């Protein structure tokens, strides 16, 4: 498996994590750091996407 495949798996994991955090927020079961965690995950997802694109020559 190539590193890009691992990175794509990490994108999926972060996306699932954000979905779960968003669901908790919508249900009113919120911790003070969950919105910040969603932002951090989204930022990491953007960085991963940039690395994948650069590795493919874009």
N, C-alpha and C positions, 0 to 999 in steps of 0.2 A: 504494500500500500504506500502511495506517495504522501509526502507531507501535505500537499494540497487536499488530499482526501481526509486527512486528520483534521485539517482546518475547517473543511466543510462540515464534518461531524460536530466540531465545536460550535460552529454557527447554529446548527440545529439544536444542540443542547442549550445554548444561551437563549434561543428563541422559545424553546419549551419552558425554560425557567421564567422568562418574562411573561409568558402566557399564564403560568401558575401564580406569579406575583400579582398580575393584573386582576385575575379572578378573585384573589384574596382581598384586594383593595375594593373591588366592586361589591363584594359581600360585606364590607365594613370591618373585616378582620385585618386591620392594618397595623403594622409596626412602623415606628418612625423612620426606619432606614429603608423600607421597601421601595418608595419612589426613587430614592437615590440609587438603589441597586439596579432598578430598571434602566436608568440613564447610563450607569456604568456598563451594564451589559450591552446596551445599544451602541455605546462608544466602542467597546471591544469588537462588536460585530462589524462595525464600519472599518476598523483597523484590519481585521482579518480579511474582509472583502477587498480592501486595497492591496494587501499583500498577494492575495490570489490573483488579482488582475495584473499586478506588476510582474508576477512570475509567468504570466501567459503573454507578456509583451504588450500590454495595453497601457 
